[in-house]
């Protein structure tokens, strides 16, 4: 008899420059039983690594809410998740710099990132690819009616 409690755990990896909507998307579109791992909240890479290790060990569903704009940043989440049998889904957020700068400027306190930091993350942006270990990839944009999620296409990887 198959154990129905051993369903494959899920990791959702959000990717986009500051102000692209990742945290809002996580709060409004990711099921509440997912453990949210965010360097903005945890403050250090060591705490992020510890939270990740604990969630993986407990086989909890996870959402990684960081910029993750570079392949090497994504790798430190994808590789350990894949090693223990997680299904990894990526959401790449449209990064129109002017829109992100405007949304960032509306933040207050430590949530606001210097404009140069937003621009630097935009310059470092590397589009995700299935060969990184994703099971699914999606493209997310923000419209007047909210978030629009579209299927990833190989055309996106060539841009």
C-alpha positions, 0 to 999 in steps of 0.5 A: 500500500502506498503511503499517501503522506509521502507526497513530493515536497515543493520549493517555489523560487521567486526571482526578480529585482527589488520592487518587482512584486515577489513578496506581495506575490508570495503573500497573496498567491502562495499557500500559507503552509509554505515556509517563507525563507527571505534574507530580508526577514532573516537578515544573514545568509547563515540564518537563511542557510539554517532555515533552509536546512531545517525546512528541507530536513522536515520536508516542509513546502518552501517559498524562497523570497529573495531576488535570486537574480543570478544563477549561482544564487539560485543554485544554493537553493535548487541543488540541496532541494533536488538532492532530497527529492523536492519539486522546484518551481520558479517564478521570474518577475518582469523587471522593468526598472522604472516600475521597480524603482517607483515601487521601491520608493514607496517603501519605508525604513529598511525595506527601501533599497537605495536606487543604486542597489536596485539598478545593480541587481538589474544589471546582474540579472540572469534569466533562469533556465530549465537546465538549472534544475527547475521542474517548472518555470513561469513568467510573472508580470504586474497588470492593473488587475494584479499578477499575471502568470504565464507559462515559460517558453524557451524563447525567454531563455534566448533573450 
